[in-house]
Structure formats: structure tokens, C-alpha cells
């Protein structure tokens, strides 16, 4: 029996670097901006769906980077 690893639901700063081509520092600032827009606390996660909704990057493209 083959166990399939489920798709990731959380996006990290490193993912933002890769997807948007930002430096580590800029990606961190962008993550803070996303959390502010979503009214999330620092310890709360940003989901892939939320990232796609705010940036307008299609989910299928983002999945290719995860």
C-alpha cells in the first residue's frame, strides 16, 4: 500500500522567496504584510489559499513550488 503525502496547506517565507523571487528579508516583510491584511497574529499560519487570494497567483502555479 502506497501512502500519498498530502499537499501542504501552509506557506512559509522560503516559499514566498521562491514564488515571488524576493530576497529573504523582503519575503519576511511580505509575510508580515500578509498577516496584517489577514488580521492574523505572528504565531498564526498563512495558508496557501490565503496567499493565492491576496497575491492573485494561481493555485496551480503555487503548488509547483511547494
C-alpha positions in Angstrom: 0.0 0.0 0.0 1.4 3.4 -1.0 0.8 6.3 1.3 0.4 9.6 -0.5 1.8 12.7 1.2 -0.9 15.3 1.3 -0.4 18.7 -0.2 0.9 21.4 2.1 -1.6 23.9 3.3 0.7 26.4 4.9 3.0 28.8 3.1 6.4 29.8 4.6 8.8 32.7 4.0 11.1 30.5 1.9 8.2 29.6 -0.3 7.5 33.4 -0.8 11.1 33.8 -1.8 10.9 31.1 -4.4 7.4 32.0 -5.8 7.9 35.8 -6.0 11.7 36.0 -6.5 12.2 38.1 -3.3 15.2 38.3 -1.1 14.9 36.6 2.4 14.4 39.9 4.1 11.8 41.1 1.6 10.0 37.8 1.8 9.8 38.2 5.6 8.4 41.7 5.3 5.9 40.4 2.7 4.8 37.6 5.1 4.2 40.3 7.8 2.2 42.3 5.3 0.1 39.2 4.5 -0.6 38.6 8.2 -1.6 42.2 8.7 -4.0 42.1 5.8 -5.5 38.8 7.1 -5.6 40.2 10.7 -3.5 37.3 12.0 -1.2 37.1 14.9 2.5 36.5 14.5 2.2 32.8 15.5 -0.7 32.1 13.2 0.0 30.4 9.8 -0.9 31.8 6.4 -2.5 29.2 4.2 -1.7 28.6 0.5 -5.3 29.6 -0.4 -5.0 32.9 1.5 -1.7 33.6 -0.2 -3.2 32.9 -3.6 -6.3 35.1 -2.8 -4.2 38.1 -1.8 -1.4 37.9 -4.4 -3.6 36.7 -7.3 -1.1 34.0 -8.2 -3.0 30.9 -9.4 -3.0 27.9 -7.0 -1.7 25.6 -9.7 1.4 27.7 -10.1 2.0 27.9 -6.4 1.6 24.1 -6.0 4.5 23.7 -8.4 6.8 25.5 -5.9 5.8 23.5 -2.8 
